[in-house]
Amino acid sequence: MSRWLVATMTSVLFIALVIAVSGFEALLADVEPITQPDATPYLGPAMVVSAAIVVFLATATGAREGNPGVTGLVAAATSYLVMLGVGAVGYALLRGDVTELLVFPAGSALGPFVVGTVVVALVCVVGGIAMIRHQARTTDPAGAPAQTRSTEPAGTTGHAHTIDDRHPTDRPGPGSPAPGNDGGRR
């Protein structure tokens, strides 16, 4: 799979997990995701979609190099700031009051909706990057999975082993010393 497809799937997973986490927060703690009573119902989803874009970009670009944990932390911090920025601008436009650009982030910064979303962003980005890197290690440079064959008779299940393309006379036999070790003989 391409890193863009994995990034897309990670973003969709992120949105689904945010919905689930927010639902459980609302159910168990009896709190609303957006505490302002006059906020439009589209403010929370706009904040989540903006954070999903950050998750998408962080997963796709962080897959090539760098530490997945650091990339996840940067993505979490960026999604935190983007969510608060989108929420502040959206609520300020709704109210027509410029002071809401400061009041909304101050009131929502440590709310369970924003903090839960940031934690989910961290987990999703680290998981997505780990999946992309694992896939890159298990495929050959052309993108095809490594060839395997089973050592068990047909119809049985067993462990698959990678095909050894060396000629049978070039392979070490049972009881042979390890390559580079002459068994103590000089």
Helices and strands as residue ranges (DSSP letters): H 3-29, H 43-62, H 68-95, H 100-108, H 112-138, E 148-150, E 160-162, G 168-170
